[in-house]
Amino acid sequence: MPEKTQKPFLFNIMEDEVRYVLQSILSDPSVNVCRCEKCFLKIIAIALNNLPPLYVVSEEERVINKIVEIKLQDLARMEVEVMKAIEIVKNNPGHT
């Protein structure tokens, strides 16, 4: 019986990584920023707009690239961009 092939998809690995970094930072209760869904997504969007994308077209590429391409240097840059985005949203949450 032939194997089912997965339909190709386009995905920016940085989305998962930035989301993970943000969740890690927000696990610290001393980080003073609104944690509603809108603000959470705004922080991710701002950070992603300041980071280079890392697109893949299959789950296999996604896993391989996640292991190979996300280096400690990239993680540090992600943390910096997420912290900058937190400050922007903190100062301008867009709601009351």
Stockholm file with secondary structure:
# STOCKHOLM 1.0

chainA/1-96         MPEKTQKPFLFNIMEDEVRYVLQSILSDPSVNVCRCEKCFLKIIAIALNNLPPLYVVSEEERVINKIVEIKLQDLARMEVEVMKAIEIVKNNPGHT
#=GR chainA/1-96 SS CCCCCCCCCCEEHHHHHHHHHHHHHHTSTTCCSCCSHHHHHHHHHHHHHTSCCCEESSHHHHHHHHHHHCCHHHHHHHHHHHHHHHHHHHHCCSCC
#=GC SS_cons        CCCCCCCCCCEEHHHHHHHHHHHHHHTSTTCCSCCSHHHHHHHHHHHHHTSCCCEESSHHHHHHHHHHHCCHHHHHHHHHHHHHHHHHHHHCCSCC
//
